[in-house]
Amino acid sequence: MFRVLTFVRHTLKESKLMNIFVSNISFKVQEQDLNNLFSPHGQITAVRIIRDKETNRSRGYGFVEMSNDDEARAAINALNGTEQFERSLVVAEAKGRKKEDTPRTPLQ
C-alpha cells in the first residue's frame, strides 16, 4: 500500500499545472506564436493572449499553461529577458488574483 500511495503522490506532483505570465508581447503576436516559443521546453496545455474587450487588440500580455512544473520553470529561466518578436519578454510564474477589499462594480 505504501508503494501505491507513493506512486500516486509522485504522479500527482508531476502532473501539476503551472500558469506562466508573459508580458511585453508585441501586439502582432498570436497565441500560436507563443505556443511555438514555449513548446520546445515542454507540453503546453493552454495559451491565452489578453485582449481589449472593445477593440479586440492585444493588451501586450498573456498566459501560457504548462503541464509540468519543472518544464515550466525551465521555460521561465530560458525565456525571461530574451528578445522575442522585437521585444524583451518578461516571463514569470503567474500569481493568483489579488483579493480586493471591496467587490468590483460593473461600469455604467
FENQUIJO-V320839 format. One record per residue. N is the residue number from 1. PHI is phi in degrees with one decimal (NA if undefined). OMEGA is omega in whole degrees, 0 to 359 (999 if undefined). D_CENTER is the distance of its C-alpha to the mean C-alpha in Angstrom with 1 decimal. Layout:
N;PHI;OMEGA;D_CENTER
N;PHI;OMEGA;D_CENTER
This chain:
1;NA;180;36.3
2;-58.4;180;34.7
3;-63.7;180;33.3
4;-64.7;179;31.8
5;-62.7;178;30.1
6;-62.0;179;28.8
7;-62.6;181;27.5
8;-62.5;180;25.8
9;-61.6;179;24.3
10;-63.8;180;23.1
11;-65.2;179;21.7
12;-64.1;179;19.8
13;-64.0;181;18.4
14;-68.7;186;17.2
15;-90.4;180;15.6
16;-66.5;179;13.4
17;-80.5;173;9.8
18;-124.5;177;7.1
19;-96.6;184;4.0
20;-112.7;177;2.5
21;-90.6;179;4.4
22;-126.0;180;6.4
23;-127.0;185;9.9
24;65.6;179;13.4
25;-82.6;175;12.6
26;-59.8;180;16.0
27;-65.6;180;17.1
28;-81.6;186;18.2
29;-70.9;177;14.9
30;-108.6;179;14.1
31;-56.7;181;11.4
32;-62.9;178;13.5
33;-63.3;177;13.5
34;-66.2;177;9.7
35;-59.1;179;10.3
36;-64.5;180;13.4
37;-69.9;185;12.0
38;-88.6;186;9.6
39;-60.1;176;12.0
40;-63.5;183;14.7
41;-95.7;179;12.8
42;155.6;183;12.5
43;-77.3;179;12.0
44;-96.2;177;9.2
45;-103.1;179;9.7
46;-163.1;175;8.0
47;-136.0;180;6.9
48;-144.8;172;7.9
49;-98.3;182;9.6
50;-79.3;183;11.4
51;-122.2;176;15.1
52;-66.1;183;18.3
53;-66.1;184;20.2
54;-85.0;186;23.5
55;-100.7;184;23.0
56;63.4;178;19.9
57;-82.8;178;19.1
58;-57.1;177;15.6
59;-94.4;175;15.0
60;90.2;176;13.4
61;-148.7;181;9.8
62;-165.4;183;6.8
63;-136.4;175;3.4
64;-123.9;179;2.8
65;-106.9;180;4.5
66;-117.3;187;7.2
67;-82.9;184;10.6
68;-135.6;182;11.9
69;-58.4;183;11.4
70;-63.2;178;13.7
71;-65.4;179;12.1
72;-64.5;178;8.6
73;-63.4;177;10.8
74;-63.2;178;12.8
75;-64.8;179;10.2
76;-60.4;181;9.4
77;-63.4;182;13.2
78;-75.3;190;14.0
79;-104.4;181;12.1
80;-62.6;178;12.2
81;83.1;180;15.3
82;-83.4;178;16.0
83;-83.8;179;17.7
84;-136.8;177;15.9
85;55.3;177;17.2
86;67.5;179;19.8
87;-141.3;175;17.5
88;-88.3;185;16.4
89;-73.8;170;12.6
90;-111.9;184;11.2
91;-126.5;182;8.3
92;-152.5;175;7.9
93;-65.2;180;7.0
94;-70.1;177;6.4
95;-104.5;178;10.0
96;-63.3;178;11.8
97;-62.9;179;13.8
98;-72.6;178;16.9
99;-72.5;180;20.0
100;-101.9;178;22.6
101;-68.2;180;26.3
102;-116.8;180;27.2
103;-67.8;178;25.6
104;-69.6;175;24.5
105;-114.6;181;27.2
106;-65.6;176;26.9
107;-70.9;180;28.1
108;-123.2;999;31.5
